[in-house]
Amino acid sequence: MTQMPAGAPSLDEILIQSNGVPWREKSLKGVHEKMLWRNEETGASIALIKFDKGAGIPKPHYHSSNQFMFCLQGKYEYTSTGVTLTPGCFYCNPKGNVHGPAIAHEETVIVEIYDGPHYPHKPDWYADEQDAH
């Protein structure tokens, strides 16, 4: 067995069957989440996000960390730039980059990854602080 150096992070494996995890409805109508992993110390996270047709993020905004998205199904457009995610698309948005608003032209499911905290402060379109993490 390999001896890990002192202070090394735990390498425990995690396996989640996401079909068994219920969608949590966010306070922004039509947006749902399945949190798959979160590091409470750094704010980094991996989640499935589902947008109902017509739902989206209503205003331009930026993030406190790098955002990565992979589209599993649907069609999700950043309307100010025309950047559109469809199944198989990977999107990388560097921290501090202003983007949005965005809309789902059909029911859309994406894998969303942040390498740190999502926002510098809770956006006004969320009523619940948990929705901004």
C-alpha positions as CSV (number, residue, x, y, z in Angstrom):
1,M,0.0,0.0,0.0
2,T,1.3,3.5,-0.9
3,Q,2.0,5.8,2.0
4,M,0.5,9.2,1.5
5,P,2.5,12.2,2.7
6,A,1.4,14.1,5.8
7,G,-1.3,16.6,5.0
8,A,-2.3,15.0,1.7
9,P,-6.0,15.2,0.9
10,S,-8.2,12.2,1.4
11,L,-8.6,10.2,-1.9
12,D,-11.9,8.6,-0.9
13,E,-13.9,7.7,-4.0
14,I,-17.5,8.9,-4.5
15,L,-20.1,7.2,-6.7
16,I,-23.5,8.8,-7.2
17,Q,-26.3,7.5,-9.4
18,S,-27.7,10.9,-10.4
19,N,-31.0,9.4,-11.6
20,G,-31.8,8.6,-7.9
21,V,-31.1,12.2,-6.8
22,P,-34.2,14.4,-6.9
23,W,-34.0,17.8,-8.6
24,R,-33.9,20.8,-6.1
25,E,-35.9,23.7,-7.4
26,K,-33.9,27.0,-7.1
27,S,-35.6,30.3,-6.2
28,L,-35.3,31.4,-9.9
29,K,-38.3,29.9,-11.6
30,G,-37.6,27.0,-14.0
31,V,-34.0,26.4,-12.7
32,H,-33.3,23.1,-10.9
33,E,-30.1,21.5,-9.4
34,K,-28.6,18.2,-8.4
35,M,-25.5,18.9,-6.4
36,L,-23.0,16.1,-7.1
37,W,-20.0,17.3,-5.2
38,R,-19.0,20.4,-3.2
39,N,-15.9,21.4,-1.3
40,E,-17.1,23.6,1.5
41,E,-13.6,25.0,2.2
42,T,-13.0,26.3,-1.4
43,G,-16.5,26.6,-2.8
44,A,-15.6,24.4,-5.8
45,S,-18.6,22.3,-7.0
46,I,-20.0,20.0,-9.6
47,A,-23.7,19.9,-10.3
48,L,-26.3,19.0,-12.8
49,I,-28.4,22.1,-13.7
50,K,-31.8,21.8,-15.5
51,F,-33.4,24.8,-17.2
52,D,-37.1,24.5,-18.2
53,K,-37.9,25.8,-21.6
54,G,-37.9,29.6,-21.4
55,A,-35.9,29.7,-18.1
56,G,-32.5,31.2,-17.8
57,I,-30.3,33.8,-16.1
58,P,-32.0,37.2,-16.5
59,K,-29.0,39.6,-16.3
60,P,-25.3,40.0,-17.2
61,H,-23.1,38.8,-14.3
62,Y,-19.7,37.4,-13.5
63,H,-18.3,34.7,-11.3
64,S,-15.6,34.6,-8.6
65,S,-14.0,31.5,-10.1
66,N,-13.7,29.7,-13.4
67,Q,-17.0,28.2,-14.7
68,F,-17.1,25.1,-16.9
69,M,-20.2,23.7,-18.5
70,F,-20.9,20.6,-20.6
71,C,-24.3,20.4,-22.2
72,L,-26.0,17.0,-22.0
73,Q,-29.3,17.9,-23.6
74,G,-31.2,20.9,-24.9
75,K,-30.3,24.3,-26.2
76,Y,-29.0,27.1,-24.0
77,E,-28.1,30.5,-25.4
78,Y,-26.1,33.5,-24.0
79,T,-28.3,36.1,-25.8
80,S,-25.8,39.0,-25.7
81,T,-23.2,37.0,-27.7
82,G,-25.2,34.3,-29.4
83,V,-23.0,31.6,-27.8
84,T,-25.2,28.5,-27.7
85,L,-24.7,25.3,-25.9
86,T,-26.2,22.1,-27.5
87,P,-25.6,18.5,-26.6
88,G,-21.8,17.7,-26.5
89,C,-20.8,21.4,-26.2
90,F,-18.2,22.4,-23.7
91,Y,-18.1,26.0,-22.4
92,C,-15.4,27.6,-20.3
93,N,-16.0,31.0,-18.8
94,P,-13.0,32.5,-17.0
95,K,-13.5,34.2,-13.6
96,G,-14.4,37.8,-13.8
97,N,-15.8,37.6,-17.3
98,V,-19.2,39.3,-17.7
99,H,-21.6,37.1,-19.6
100,G,-25.4,36.7,-19.9
101,P,-28.3,37.0,-19.9
102,A,-29.1,33.5,-21.0
103,I,-32.2,31.5,-22.0
104,A,-33.0,27.8,-22.6
105,H,-34.8,27.4,-25.9
106,E,-35.9,23.9,-24.8
107,E,-35.5,21.9,-21.6
108,T,-31.7,21.8,-21.1
109,V,-29.5,19.8,-18.7
110,I,-25.8,20.8,-18.2
111,V,-23.0,19.7,-16.0
112,E,-21.7,22.8,-14.3
113,I,-18.3,22.9,-12.6
114,Y,-16.8,25.8,-10.6
115,D,-13.2,25.6,-9.3
116,G,-14.1,28.0,-6.4
117,P,-17.0,30.1,-5.2
118,H,-19.7,30.9,-7.7
119,Y,-20.4,34.6,-7.1
120,P,-18.8,37.5,-5.2
121,H,-22.3,38.1,-3.7
122,K,-25.8,36.6,-4.1
123,P,-27.3,37.8,-7.4
124,D,-30.6,39.6,-7.0
125,W,-32.5,37.0,-9.1
126,Y,-32.0,34.4,-6.3
127,A,-34.1,34.8,-3.1
128,D,-32.2,31.9,-1.4
129,E,-28.5,32.2,-0.6
130,Q,-28.1,28.5,-1.2
131,D,-29.0,29.0,-4.9
132,A,-25.8,31.2,-5.4
133,H,-23.5,28.4,-4.2
